Amino acid sequence: MKRLLLVPLFALFACSSSTSEPIATPDAETSETGDEIVPAKSIGSITLGMRYSDVRKVLGEGKATGLNNLVFGRWAERNLEVVFASAEPATLSDDAIVLAVGALSGGAFRGAVRPGLTRAAIEAVLGKPSDLVTTYAYWASGVSARFDKDGDAGVAVSVSVHAPYVPENVVAEMKPSGGAGGAPKAPDPAKIKRIDMHLHPGYFGRIPGPTKGFIVGSIPPFTQLYAPAALAAAIDPWVPFVGIKAQTELAAVDHAVLYAVYTQHTTGFFTNEDLEKVFTDPRNVAADGLPWAWGFASIDYFDGFVKADGTLDEAIAKPRLAALASYFEKRRDVFVGIKLAHAHQAVAFDDARYLGVYDIAAKHDVPVYLHTGFSPFPGAKNERAFYDPEGLRNTIKNLPKVRFVLGHVGQGDAGAVEHCLALAKEFPNVYLEISALNRPTLRDEDGADVTPDTSKPQYPYVIAQIKARGLVEKTIFGTDGPQFAGMVKGYVGLLEKAMADAGYTADEVHRVMSGNFLSVYFPSK
């Protein structure tokens, strides 16, 4: 059955981790006229990082279309397309920044990589593509191409240049925190209107090939040539106008929560060490003087945590658990919770081999966030044992001091949704998080697949049930973004309207949008 995606790019996980220096183009037969295409740098005089005010001096006014603050400028007479991060939605602001430049079929271009060349000819210069998705080829050295057909004889219809990226599929062994930050500063709930507790930074080069293909196939066709640039910018915390912080500002979200993830065989990875570097950046400050973003640390369950014979490898598990604990011992000022994704980490909810994480949560008094519900990504475990929190019941019962936050409220499976709601009602230490609910039901309460009705997303039912069952004070807002430019703002509006339609009071909406997060993650002593 086809599964629908609210793309967690992520989840998702995609920003450029390499330098922006141009890649030398080897000698090859080239056209002698037209704009020169230089991978990782420029097409003609339009270079990466250039401002629109300077582009306009060279090309004149461009015809702009946009996906919120990701704006595409086209100059038809030059067969050029330029992708910008812009200060204004669907408009080219003077300070808009060039993220990618595209050469379209029919134009005059020169260089070893250009429209009109066969894939075989381009590969003779650049080598095999780092990533290949249907007729789109992406080279980590900073160039992409769309071909008219598969195979070596395919002819490039369009070519783009973008910042290079580093393909990575091996996760370094977990390291302990390298800093010291002390206790967290208590936020003032009266001054915080919105918190998005579910945002994913990352690196495009760390997304597994099948998942890259899935993501590229899920974005609008006119953006696919520019996927390495557009996705990288969306998931970088600091890219102006379209990065994660800019997206929260656009949505009037006061604070964010960023996730570390060790899901290298499904969606990609962003380590605890990577996240700590984000938090030490001087830009990680909000209007109230507190960190703009806090974070959830995670653990690598792959690569030896469990031996081939099925037993726990203590020589690997113990150091990883100690590394995880160090982020709460040394950096409790910014690391406020633990993130687990059983469906992405191939761990069943009732698997006792992984219980050591909950011991850390209890010792350091940090909540545990758990992915529940379907995952649309290749390689994820979509059997109920891996996403239905009913399998967590005994753990919840036996660890009453650990706060469990059930992410997505079991989305996609009516049975898992019901179990999330029931567990939150039954246990005082269970909470709900309402991200990624703008999708239809895919499986009924009996576990049978159903034909999804795209006109009936899950969030109205879930929001109404939370109100009806008296669970408003146990519900926390998140988006599972940023995914694409404007997604955070759109989901904020969607869920706030749903709560108003369901009869939530202004105080209840405030509780869901920020107050409940602060109660769970910054409890008063």
Secondary structure as UniProt FT lines:
FT   STRAND          35..38
FT   TURN            39..41
FT   STRAND          42..43
FT   TURN            44..45
FT   STRAND          46..47
FT   TURN            48..49
FT   HELIX           52..59
FT   STRAND          63..67
FT   TURN            68..69
FT   STRAND          70..75
FT   HELIX           76..78
FT   STRAND          80..85
FT   TURN            89..90
FT   TURN            94..95
FT   STRAND          97..104
FT   TURN            105..106
FT   STRAND          109..110
FT   TURN            115..116
FT   HELIX           119..126
FT   STRAND          131..133
FT   TURN            134..135
FT   STRAND          136..139
FT   TURN            140..142
FT   STRAND          143..147
FT   TURN            152..153
FT   STRAND          155..162
FT   HELIX           189..191
FT   STRAND          195..199
FT   HELIX           204..206
FT   HELIX           209..216
FT   TURN            217..218
FT   HELIX           221..226
FT   HELIX           227..235
FT   TURN            237..238
FT   TURN            240..242
FT   HELIX           244..250
FT   TURN            251..252
FT   STRAND          255..259
FT   STRAND          261..263
FT   TURN            264..267
FT   STRAND          268..270
FT   HELIX           272..279
FT   TURN            282..283
FT   TURN            287..288
FT   STRAND          293..297
FT   TURN            303..304
FT   TURN            308..309
FT   HELIX           314..330
FT   TURN            332..334
FT   STRAND          335..340
FT   HELIX           342..345
FT   TURN            349..350
FT   HELIX           352..354
FT   HELIX           356..364
FT   STRAND          368..371
FT   TURN            378..379
FT   HELIX           384..387
FT   HELIX           389..392
FT   HELIX           393..398
FT   TURN            400..401
FT   STRAND          404..407
FT   HELIX           408..410
FT   TURN            411..412
FT   HELIX           414..426
FT   TURN            428..429
FT   STRAND          430..433
FT   TURN            445..446
FT   TURN            454..455
FT   HELIX           459..468
FT   TURN            469..470
FT   HELIX           472..474
FT   STRAND          475..476
FT   TURN            485..486
FT   HELIX           487..501
FT   TURN            502..503
FT   HELIX           506..510
FT   HELIX           511..515
FT   HELIX           516..521
//
